[in-house]
Structures are given as C-alpha cells and as structure tokens.
C-alpha cells in the first residue's frame, strides 16, 4: 500500500499545478496583459481543456498498450516548463501556450495516477481508490489556489506565486521516477468505444463545463464585487477543498450504496451552488455557494470514474477512462467559451448553467442507462 499512498501524494502535486492558476491568472490577464473580455480572455482555459481532453484519449490507449509509469513520467516532463513560461510570459499568447503544456501534464499524469490506484485495489474498492485519488488532487488545487492568493496579496501577481509551481513540478517529476509499474500490457494499441459510458460522459462534461466557467468567472466576478485577492483566493480555495474532502466520503459510499444516487445528487447540488453564486450576495453567501459547488462535485466526480471502471474490462480500463475523461474535460472548453463571450453578463451565464444542471439532474434520475451502471 505504500505505492498507493505515494501515487496519492503525486496526484496532490498534479492538482497543485491547476491550483497554481485558479486565483492569479484571471487577474493577471487584465493587469499585466490588458485582456479583459471575449474569447481571448478564455483562451488559457480553452487551450488547457482542448489539450487535456485530447491527451486523455492518448494516455488511456498508451497505458493499456505500454504500461502506466512511462506515461506518468512523460506527463511531468510536460509540466516542469509551465511555471517558467508563466513567469517569463511577455504576452498573453505565452500564457495560452503554457496552458497547452499544463493540459498535457494533467491528462497524462492525473490519468495515470487514477489508473494505477485502481489497478492496486479489488473491484469492490474502486470507489475508495477514485475518492482518495480525487481528494488528493483537489486538495492540491485548493492549497495552491489559496497560497498563490496570499502570496499575490503580498508580493504581486508575478513572479512570486509561480515559484510555488516550479517546486511542485520538480518534486513530482522526481517522485514519479521512483514509482513501480502496476500493469502488464495485454492488448495492442487501439481506441474503441466502450458501451454504456455515454450518460456518464455527458454528466462529466457538464460538471467540468461548470468548473471551466467558475475557474475563469469566479475571480473576475468577485473582483467586480469589490473583493481583494486574498478573499478571492479563500473562495477559490474553499471550492476545491470541499471537493477534495468530500470524495473521501462519497467514493467509499458509492462502493456500498451504489453510484447513481450520488451522481444525481451531486449534479443537483452543483446547480444550486451556481444559482447562489449568480446572486449579489456578501462574502458569507459566496462562501456558501463555493461550499455547495465543492460538495456536489465531490459526490459526482469519483463516483463517475468508478462507474466507468465498473463497466470496462481490465484490458481496456485505461482506454475507457481515457474516453470518459476526453468528454468530461471537453467541458472545460465549453465553460471557458461561455465565460469569455458572456463576460459582461457573468451572473446570468452562471445562473443559466445552474438551472441547466438542476434540470439535468431530474432527467438523470430517470435514466435507465445510469441505473444500469449502479455497482
């Protein structure tokens, strides 16, 4: 089990690379590069989402054909340059390019940690493995989102916050070199649709559409309402912190009580959190919205991963998870586009997505495909 917990630690560092940007980069866009609205502002999340989605497909297929460790190490080779590019970026285009590398890093490294941790447990503990993996990753997101906000308040938006990211990337690369392989390849390299994962893919896509929207919109919306970088960092950090912690509860709970109720309830709570965030509430109300967003995401996120793993044969599990993560992380692209083009009406965009998620949770309650996948 030492390897299991080492992989969890590595995934905490994977998440830290995303948290590195949660508070600072949307604010940096305006202050350092004069990018204030439109698709250009959402470009850094668009590039991240596209790269992550596409490389999720490749990561799964490569892992089933060649094994997991090499893909994990390759992911960190792409991650190390990211904070350096953000430190040195002379224009917004460099930030967008850095996020292409970040997307590749997340696709390869996070995909492998979850696959390796699922490899190490029996089938009836997959929810536990997914929950611990996602807890560690989003704890990393939360910690770095908060810490970069605090550092930015004292030292400015650049370069000090990104030194944290460089340390994270170098440590994770070193640790990844020391892990052992968890899977002996059984199949040739191929991409094949795994039946039964379509509903999960749709729900995952909507979950990350929400996350891409919040990633870009939350700092800008709260800054417009008069909150400072440290307060924004606290809110931006609370959301993934609750997301992280809840997965330790809901992943194992899905092993015992089934996947579908947690998935449906999680989608509904995310919708409620977005609706609250759209309202002109004070700091306490915004913290409540962040808490509900994190709680709902923690119910659905590891449970969807375990649901897909339940449906896939061993020799195609990484490929199936890669397909699911391709559609799920494509949601970042849609969320960034919505935030970018709807920047002048962010509250309305956020509220509209919240209503959509609430309605989808009602539909998912009656989905025969989702019920058929209950463990």
Kinemage of the C-alpha trace (Angstrom):
@kinemage 1
@onewidth
@group {chain A} dominant
@subgroup {mainchain}
@vectorlist {calphas} color= white
{ca unk a 1} P 0.000 0.000 0.000
{ca unk a 2} L 2.993 2.330 0.160
{ca unk a 3} L 2.755 2.723 -3.607
{ca unk a 4} L -0.947 3.596 -3.335
{ca unk a 5} L -0.219 6.489 -0.985
{ca unk a 6} L 2.824 7.620 -2.966
{ca unk a 7} L 0.567 7.895 -6.021
{ca unk a 8} L -1.925 9.894 -3.935
{ca unk a 9} L 0.878 12.291 -2.972
{ca unk a 10} L 1.924 12.640 -6.610
{ca unk a 11} L -1.669 13.445 -7.515
{ca unk a 12} L -1.797 16.129 -4.840
{ca unk a 13} L 1.061 17.741 -6.739
{ca unk a 14} L -0.773 17.218 -10.054
{ca unk a 15} L -3.708 19.162 -8.648
{ca unk a 16} L -1.386 21.830 -7.316
{ca unk a 17} L -0.396 22.674 -10.883
{ca unk a 18} L -4.019 23.627 -11.640
{ca unk a 19} L -4.440 25.458 -8.333
{ca unk a 20} L -1.412 27.498 -9.322
{ca unk a 21} L -3.636 29.335 -11.814
{ca unk a 22} L -7.031 29.428 -10.128
{ca unk a 23} L -6.599 32.756 -8.350
{ca unk a 24} L -3.799 34.555 -10.148
{ca unk a 25} L -4.075 34.025 -13.905
{ca unk a 26} L -7.565 35.526 -14.478
{ca unk a 27} L -6.421 38.629 -12.566
{ca unk a 28} L -3.088 38.669 -14.396
{ca unk a 29} L -4.906 38.774 -17.740
{ca unk a 30} L -6.195 42.280 -17.123
{ca unk a 31} L -3.420 43.782 -15.024
{ca unk a 32} L -0.391 42.511 -16.953
{ca unk a 33} L -1.688 41.937 -20.481
{ca unk a 34} L -4.766 44.154 -20.833
{ca unk a 35} L -7.037 41.233 -21.748
{ca unk a 36} L -10.429 41.961 -20.250
{ca unk a 37} L -13.137 40.132 -22.184
{ca unk a 38} L -14.117 37.862 -25.020
{ca unk a 39} L -12.699 34.574 -26.283
{ca unk a 40} L -9.144 35.869 -25.868
{ca unk a 41} L -9.633 36.005 -22.102
{ca unk a 42} L -10.910 32.429 -22.033
{ca unk a 43} L -8.083 31.311 -24.312
{ca unk a 44} L -5.920 29.965 -21.496
{ca unk a 45} L -8.698 27.630 -20.326
{ca unk a 46} L -9.635 26.727 -23.897
{ca unk a 47} L -6.083 25.656 -24.647
{ca unk a 48} L -5.924 23.745 -21.356
{ca unk a 49} L -9.238 21.965 -21.942
{ca unk a 50} L -8.521 21.003 -25.546
{ca unk a 51} L -5.061 19.646 -24.741
{ca unk a 52} L -6.278 17.774 -21.671
{ca unk a 53} L -9.255 16.221 -23.449
{ca unk a 54} L -7.271 15.062 -26.483
{ca unk a 55} L -4.348 13.700 -24.487
{ca unk a 56} L -6.724 11.833 -22.179
{ca unk a 57} L -7.580 9.691 -25.192
{ca unk a 58} L -3.934 9.084 -25.969
{ca unk a 59} L -2.984 8.482 -22.331
{ca unk a 60} L -5.506 5.693 -21.863
{ca unk a 61} L -4.573 3.888 -25.062
{ca unk a 62} L -0.838 4.191 -24.382
{ca unk a 63} L -1.265 2.926 -20.818
{ca unk a 64} L -3.154 -0.188 -21.939
{ca unk a 65} L -0.527 -0.895 -24.582
{ca unk a 66} L 2.772 0.086 -22.917
{ca unk a 67} L 2.052 0.386 -19.181
{ca unk a 68} L 1.376 3.263 -16.783
{ca unk a 69} L 4.687 4.518 -15.379
{ca unk a 70} L 6.217 5.806 -18.601
{ca unk a 71} L 3.096 7.865 -19.338
{ca unk a 72} L 3.198 9.327 -15.806
{ca unk a 73} L 6.836 10.408 -16.139
{ca unk a 74} L 6.157 11.874 -19.582
{ca unk a 75} L 3.313 13.912 -18.075
{ca unk a 76} L 5.692 15.581 -15.648
{ca unk a 77} L 8.209 16.280 -18.397
{ca unk a 78} L 5.478 18.483 -19.907
{ca unk a 79} L 4.629 20.008 -16.517
{ca unk a 80} L 8.003 21.394 -15.450
{ca unk a 81} L 8.132 24.220 -18.067
{ca unk a 82} L 4.656 25.559 -17.183
{ca unk a 83} L 5.524 27.837 -14.224
{ca unk a 84} L 8.637 29.065 -16.030
{ca unk a 85} L 6.551 30.137 -19.032
{ca unk a 86} L 4.096 31.922 -16.734
{ca unk a 87} L 6.945 33.755 -15.009
{ca unk a 88} L 8.587 34.864 -18.246
{ca unk a 89} L 5.492 35.364 -20.446
{ca unk a 90} L 5.863 38.651 -22.372
{ca unk a 91} L 2.360 38.382 -23.871
{ca unk a 92} L -0.964 36.639 -23.289
{ca unk a 93} L -0.160 34.171 -26.072
{ca unk a 94} L 2.598 32.712 -23.905
{ca unk a 95} L 0.083 32.074 -21.125
{ca unk a 96} L -2.161 30.261 -23.607
{ca unk a 97} L 0.829 28.184 -24.768
{ca unk a 98} L 1.758 27.365 -21.172
{ca unk a 99} L -1.725 26.030 -20.658
{ca unk a 100} L -1.394 23.683 -23.602
{ca unk a 101} L 1.518 22.107 -21.728
{ca unk a 102} L -0.489 22.165 -18.488
{ca unk a 103} L -3.345 20.331 -20.200
{ca unk a 104} L -0.969 17.644 -21.472
{ca unk a 105} L 0.571 17.357 -18.000
{ca unk a 106} L -2.829 16.922 -16.360
{ca unk a 107} L -4.064 14.414 -18.937
{ca unk a 108} L -1.022 12.161 -18.744
{ca unk a 109} L -0.171 12.468 -15.046
{ca unk a 110} L -3.650 12.519 -13.491
{ca unk a 111} L -4.917 9.758 -15.802
{ca unk a 112} L -2.055 7.531 -14.737
{ca unk a 113} L -2.358 8.105 -11.009
{ca unk a 114} L -6.041 7.170 -11.040
{ca unk a 115} L -5.443 4.137 -13.272
{ca unk a 116} L -2.551 2.943 -11.137
{ca unk a 117} L -4.503 3.358 -7.908
{ca unk a 118} L -7.489 1.465 -9.373
{ca unk a 119} L -5.047 -1.260 -10.516
{ca unk a 120} L -3.920 -1.707 -6.898
{ca unk a 121} L -7.357 -2.366 -5.329
{ca unk a 122} L -10.017 -5.086 -5.751
{ca unk a 123} L -13.196 -4.262 -7.743
{ca unk a 124} L -15.313 -3.560 -4.646
{ca unk a 125} L -12.847 -0.829 -3.569
{ca unk a 126} L -12.747 1.175 -6.803
{ca unk a 127} L -14.828 3.953 -5.284
{ca unk a 128} L -12.283 4.223 -2.479
{ca unk a 129} L -9.392 4.412 -4.950
{ca unk a 130} L -11.119 7.051 -7.088
{ca unk a 131} L -12.144 9.000 -3.996
{ca unk a 132} L -8.654 9.085 -2.499
{ca unk a 133} L -7.141 9.978 -5.872
{ca unk a 134} L -9.532 12.857 -6.495
{ca unk a 135} L -9.300 14.001 -2.859
{ca unk a 136} L -5.544 14.301 -3.156
{ca unk a 137} L -5.707 16.093 -6.498
{ca unk a 138} L -8.275 18.679 -5.457
{ca unk a 139} L -6.631 19.190 -2.096
{ca unk a 140} L -3.631 20.245 -4.177
{ca unk a 141} L -5.838 22.567 -6.246
{ca unk a 142} L -7.238 24.134 -3.085
{ca unk a 143} L -3.902 24.593 -1.325
{ca unk a 144} L -2.193 26.236 -4.282
{ca unk a 145} L -5.233 28.403 -5.103
{ca unk a 146} L -5.197 29.752 -1.545
{ca unk a 147} L -1.421 30.057 -1.209
{ca unk a 148} L -0.986 31.870 -4.524
{ca unk a 149} L -3.692 34.342 -3.493
{ca unk a 150} L -1.876 35.063 -0.233
{ca unk a 151} L 1.497 35.396 -1.973
{ca unk a 152} L -0.011 37.640 -4.667
{ca unk a 153} L -1.507 39.916 -1.994
{ca unk a 154} L 1.964 40.486 -0.533
{ca unk a 155} L 4.375 40.062 -3.466
{ca unk a 156} L 2.224 40.858 -6.511
{ca unk a 157} L 0.804 38.662 -9.258
{ca unk a 158} L 4.215 37.802 -10.778
{ca unk a 159} L 6.639 36.121 -10.394
{ca unk a 160} L 6.436 35.028 -6.735
{ca unk a 161} L 3.240 32.878 -6.887
{ca unk a 162} L 4.672 30.768 -9.713
{ca unk a 163} L 7.797 29.814 -7.783
{ca unk a 164} L 5.482 27.535 -5.794
{ca unk a 165} L 4.518 25.812 -9.025
{ca unk a 166} L 8.095 25.227 -10.066
{ca unk a 167} L 8.844 23.496 -6.757
{ca unk a 168} L 5.714 21.336 -7.124
{ca unk a 169} L 6.622 20.251 -10.664
{ca unk a 170} L 10.222 19.336 -9.864
{ca unk a 171} L 9.249 17.341 -6.761
{ca unk a 172} L 6.531 15.440 -8.622
{ca unk a 173} L 8.868 14.608 -11.512
{ca unk a 174} L 11.412 13.159 -9.065
{ca unk a 175} L 8.782 11.115 -7.207
{ca unk a 176} L 7.319 9.746 -10.454
{ca unk a 177} L 10.696 8.349 -11.454
{ca unk a 178} L 10.603 6.234 -8.286
{ca unk a 179} L 7.214 4.511 -8.677
{ca unk a 180} L 6.924 0.940 -9.942
{ca unk a 181} L 4.734 -0.263 -12.796
{ca unk a 182} L 1.252 -1.539 -11.814
{ca unk a 183} L 0.065 -3.120 -15.073
{ca unk a 184} L 1.463 -5.562 -17.614
{ca unk a 185} L 0.115 -4.668 -21.089
{ca unk a 186} L -2.215 -7.240 -22.616
{ca unk a 187} L -3.562 -5.590 -25.753
{ca unk a 188} L -2.379 -3.789 -28.910
{ca unk a 189} L -2.772 -0.014 -29.091
{ca unk a 190} L -6.352 0.812 -30.108
{ca unk a 191} L -9.194 3.212 -29.417
{ca unk a 192} L -12.610 1.558 -29.132
{ca unk a 193} L -15.824 2.909 -27.679
{ca unk a 194} L -16.822 1.073 -24.506
{ca unk a 195} L -20.612 0.528 -24.435
{ca unk a 196} L -22.603 2.062 -21.618
{ca unk a 197} L -20.447 5.074 -20.700
{ca unk a 198} L -22.334 7.693 -22.717
{ca unk a 199} L -24.508 9.022 -19.883
{ca unk a 200} L -21.526 9.222 -17.531
{ca unk a 201} L -19.585 11.111 -20.209
{ca unk a 202} L -22.408 13.644 -20.602
{ca unk a 203} L -22.663 14.238 -16.859
{ca unk a 204} L -18.893 14.512 -16.558
{ca unk a 205} L -18.829 17.034 -19.413
{ca unk a 206} L -21.398 19.219 -17.680
{ca unk a 207} L -19.506 19.002 -14.373
{ca unk a 208} L -16.316 20.303 -15.961
{ca unk a 209} L -18.229 22.868 -18.023
{ca unk a 210} L -19.234 24.256 -14.642
{ca unk a 211} L -15.645 24.089 -13.423
{ca unk a 212} L -14.240 25.829 -16.504
{ca unk a 213} L -16.853 28.551 -16.092
{ca unk a 214} L -16.080 29.019 -12.382
{ca unk a 215} L -12.315 28.919 -12.964
{ca unk a 216} L -12.477 31.971 -15.226
{ca unk a 217} L -15.563 33.754 -13.908
{ca unk a 218} L -15.148 33.476 -10.140
{ca unk a 219} L -12.071 35.733 -9.690
{ca unk a 220} L -13.420 38.295 -12.147
{ca unk a 221} L -16.925 38.323 -10.692
{ca unk a 222} L -15.678 38.667 -7.120
{ca unk a 223} L -13.177 41.373 -8.081
{ca unk a 224} L -16.041 43.289 -9.717
{ca unk a 225} L -17.997 42.967 -6.459
{ca unk a 226} L -15.080 44.525 -4.564
{ca unk a 227} L -13.289 41.533 -3.024
{ca unk a 228} L -9.467 41.548 -2.789
{ca unk a 229} L -7.019 38.849 -3.962
{ca unk a 230} L -6.781 37.176 -0.537
{ca unk a 231} L -10.597 36.934 -0.214
{ca unk a 232} L -10.855 35.668 -3.774
{ca unk a 233} L -8.142 33.131 -3.012
{ca unk a 234} L -10.089 31.925 0.027
{ca unk a 235} L -13.248 31.373 -2.010
{ca unk a 236} L -11.323 29.867 -4.932
{ca unk a 237} L -9.578 27.573 -2.462
{ca unk a 238} L -12.690 26.557 -0.465
{ca unk a 239} L -14.487 25.150 -3.501
{ca unk a 240} L -11.811 22.549 -4.401
{ca unk a 241} L -11.069 21.938 -0.697
{ca unk a 242} L -14.637 20.757 -0.077
{ca unk a 243} L -14.495 18.938 -3.417
{ca unk a 244} L -11.355 17.171 -2.212
{ca unk a 245} L -12.525 16.253 1.283
{ca unk a 246} L -15.962 15.053 0.257
{ca unk a 247} L -14.508 12.488 -2.107
{ca unk a 248} L -13.020 10.579 0.831
{ca unk a 249} L -16.621 10.049 1.991
{ca unk a 250} L -18.546 9.669 -1.246
{ca unk a 251} L -16.123 7.417 -3.120
{ca unk a 252} L -16.338 4.648 -0.471
{ca unk a 253} L -20.080 5.326 -0.009
{ca unk a 254} L -20.652 4.582 -3.693
{ca unk a 255} L -18.993 1.174 -3.207
{ca unk a 256} L -21.538 0.318 -0.523
{ca unk a 257} L -24.743 2.016 -1.659
{ca unk a 258} L -24.423 2.322 -5.438
{ca unk a 259} L -23.274 5.002 -7.827
{ca unk a 260} L -26.434 6.561 -9.286
{ca unk a 261} L -27.873 8.398 -6.233
{ca unk a 262} L -24.589 10.180 -5.561
{ca unk a 263} L -24.135 11.126 -9.209
{ca unk a 264} L -27.635 12.606 -9.496
{ca unk a 265} L -27.467 14.376 -6.136
{ca unk a 266} L -24.063 15.797 -6.982
{ca unk a 267} L -25.268 17.307 -10.255
{ca unk a 268} L -28.233 18.914 -8.456
{ca unk a 269} L -26.068 20.457 -5.718
{ca unk a 270} L -23.670 21.918 -8.278
{ca unk a 271} L -26.619 23.589 -9.966
{ca unk a 272} L -27.758 25.066 -6.636
{ca unk a 273} L -24.250 26.366 -5.905
{ca unk a 274} L -24.128 28.130 -9.271
{ca unk a 275} L -27.525 29.724 -8.687
{ca unk a 276} L -26.326 31.127 -5.340
{ca unk a 277} L -23.088 32.387 -6.892
{ca unk a 278} L -25.123 34.274 -9.502
{ca unk a 279} L -26.878 36.276 -6.777
{ca unk a 280} L -25.323 39.532 -5.441
{ca unk a 281} L -24.532 38.038 -2.032
{ca unk a 282} L -21.966 39.120 0.546
{ca unk a 283} L -18.835 37.217 1.438
{ca unk a 284} L -20.704 34.669 3.573
{ca unk a 285} L -23.104 33.883 0.735
{ca unk a 286} L -20.259 33.453 -1.716
{ca unk a 287} L -18.530 31.040 0.681
{ca unk a 288} L -21.775 29.031 0.947
{ca unk a 289} L -22.017 28.865 -2.844
{ca unk a 290} L -18.411 27.646 -3.045
{ca unk a 291} L -19.139 25.023 -0.373
{ca unk a 292} L -22.161 23.665 -2.274
{ca unk a 293} L -20.239 23.613 -5.549
{ca unk a 294} L -17.465 21.619 -3.894
{ca unk a 295} L -19.861 19.247 -2.116
{ca unk a 296} L -21.835 18.479 -5.267
{ca unk a 297} L -18.704 17.927 -7.301
{ca unk a 298} L -17.274 15.616 -4.639
{ca unk a 299} L -20.387 13.443 -4.852
{ca unk a 300} L -20.279 13.051 -8.621
{ca unk a 301} L -16.601 13.159 -9.569
{ca unk a 302} L -15.100 9.952 -8.093
{ca unk a 303} L -18.394 8.109 -8.478
{ca unk a 304} L -18.452 8.677 -12.238
{ca unk a 305} L -14.879 7.384 -12.505
{ca unk a 306} L -15.763 4.249 -10.526
{ca unk a 307} L -18.930 3.816 -12.612
{ca unk a 308} L -16.902 3.766 -15.835
{ca unk a 309} L -14.279 1.432 -14.331
{ca unk a 310} L -17.102 -0.958 -13.372
{ca unk a 311} L -18.207 -1.145 -16.999
{ca unk a 312} L -14.821 -1.713 -18.656
{ca unk a 313} L -12.880 -4.995 -18.921
{ca unk a 314} L -9.411 -4.960 -17.367
{ca unk a 315} L -7.553 -4.891 -20.676
{ca unk a 316} L -9.483 -1.775 -21.807
{ca unk a 317} L -9.987 0.030 -18.495
{ca unk a 318} L -7.455 2.810 -19.099
{ca unk a 319} L -8.827 3.297 -22.616
{ca unk a 320} L -12.393 3.535 -21.278
{ca unk a 321} L -11.373 6.026 -18.618
{ca unk a 322} L -9.473 7.966 -21.266
{ca unk a 323} L -12.618 8.186 -23.409
{ca unk a 324} L -14.696 9.288 -20.437
{ca unk a 325} L -12.106 11.879 -19.426
{ca unk a 326} L -11.942 13.123 -23.039
{ca unk a 327} L -15.619 14.087 -22.945
{ca unk a 328} L -15.536 15.199 -19.308
{ca unk a 329} L -12.580 17.529 -19.814
{ca unk a 330} L -14.026 18.824 -23.059
{ca unk a 331} L -16.396 20.598 -20.688
{ca unk a 332} L -13.572 22.989 -19.794
{ca unk a 333} L -13.641 24.250 -23.377
{ca unk a 334} L -17.373 24.935 -23.317
{ca unk a 335} L -17.190 26.544 -19.882
{ca unk a 336} L -14.373 28.861 -20.904
{ca unk a 337} L -16.227 29.853 -24.073
{ca unk a 338} L -19.369 30.659 -22.109
{ca unk a 339} L -17.417 32.739 -19.602
{ca unk a 340} L -15.393 34.532 -22.269
{ca unk a 341} L -18.251 35.523 -24.565
{ca unk a 342} L -20.635 36.259 -21.685
{ca unk a 343} L -18.213 38.251 -19.562
{ca unk a 344} L -20.412 41.333 -19.306
{ca unk a 345} L -23.296 39.222 -18.007
{ca unk a 346} L -21.435 36.672 -15.878
{ca unk a 347} L -24.141 36.379 -13.250
{ca unk a 348} L -26.722 35.493 -15.892
{ca unk a 349} L -24.433 32.942 -17.541
{ca unk a 350} L -23.643 31.294 -14.194
{ca unk a 351} L -27.310 31.209 -13.218
{ca unk a 352} L -28.304 29.744 -16.587
{ca unk a 353} L -25.820 26.896 -16.268
{ca unk a 354} L -27.072 26.301 -12.716
{ca unk a 355} L -30.637 25.905 -13.959
{ca unk a 356} L -29.430 23.560 -16.699
{ca unk a 357} L -27.641 21.344 -14.191
{ca unk a 358} L -30.698 21.208 -11.944
{ca unk a 359} L -32.867 20.125 -14.877
{ca unk a 360} L -30.316 17.531 -15.993
{ca unk a 361} L -30.295 16.016 -12.507
{ca unk a 362} L -34.054 15.466 -12.828
{ca unk a 363} L -33.542 13.740 -16.186
{ca unk a 364} L -30.664 11.632 -14.851
{ca unk a 365} L -32.879 10.396 -12.010
{ca unk a 366} L -34.945 8.511 -14.585
{ca unk a 367} L -32.087 7.445 -16.862
{ca unk a 368} L -32.177 3.687 -17.380
{ca unk a 369} L -28.579 3.761 -18.653
{ca unk a 370} L -27.356 5.344 -15.422
{ca unk a 371} L -29.333 2.953 -13.225
{ca unk a 372} L -27.933 0.012 -15.179
{ca unk a 373} L -24.446 1.033 -14.155
{ca unk a 374} L -25.044 1.040 -10.406
{ca unk a 375} L -22.408 -1.036 -8.634
